[in-house]
Structures are given as structure tokens and as C-alpha cells.
Amino acid sequence: RDREFEDVITSRAELLALWEQGWKCVFDALDTVNADNFDTTVYIRAQAHTIIDAVNRQLCHYAYHVGQLVLLGRILKGEGWRSLSIPRGGSSTFNQEKFGRGAHGGHFTDDLK
């Protein structure tokens, strides 16, 4: 865990390989959950969790880190940053477009360009 705070990644390729390795670990673990073991207690840093609590804890943890990555991207991109959601000052236009279509199906990312 302490190496997380050291500059040990030296290339984009290495970063992406570690990114993929991390997500593989997550999905491999989730793939082991089934009806027979769903009520199993799991431990994170010696603290007991239900599987649902452990997954929720990890989702919150990942969201925290994704926020860090987005902030770094925004800082590095500067004026070239493109908002990932509603741009500053764009709420009124966004709401007119969204609500102007009425209730509809689809995924919230369908309108991303």
C-alpha cells in the first residue's frame, strides 16, 4: 500500500497494464460470488463485512480515486478541459434539452459526444 504514494510507474503502457490488472482482480473476485457463498463474511483490514458491504466500500473507494484522476486531468488540460457533465453556466440549456424531450428511455451517457 505504501508504494501507492511513490513514483514507481514510468510509462503510460505500465500505467495501463496496472489499471487492467487492478480491474481484473475486482472482476475475478466478483465472479466468485454465488448463492452458496453470498452470506460469507469477508474481511478488509481485519474488519468483518458482508459481501454487499465490502462491494459498497470498494465502490466508494474507487469513486474517490476516479475523482482524483478527473481533478488531475482537469489541472493538466487547463483551458482545454471539456466538462464530463454539465459545463459551468450550462445548467439551464442542459435542463431545457433534457426535459424538452419528455420522459424517455436510454442510458444517461447516450448523449455524450
C-alpha positions, 0 to 999 in steps of 0.5 A: 500500500505504501508504494501507492504514494511513490513514483514507481510507474514510468510509462503510460503502457505500465500505467495501463497494464496496472489499471487492467490488472487492478480491474481484473482482480475486482472482476475475478473476485466478483465472479466468485460470488454465488448463492452458496457463498453470498452470506460469507463474511469477508474481511478488509483490514481485519474488519468483518463485512458482508459481501454487499458491504465490502462491494459498497466500500470498494465502490466508494473507494474507487469513486474517490480515486476516479475523482482524483484522476478527473481533478488531475486531468482537469489541472493538466488540460487547463483551458482545454478541459471539456466538462464530463457533465454539465459545463459551468453556466450550462445548467439551464440549456442542459435542463431545457434539452433534457426535459424538452424531450419528455420522459424517455428511455436510454442510458444517461451517457447516450448523449455524450459526444 
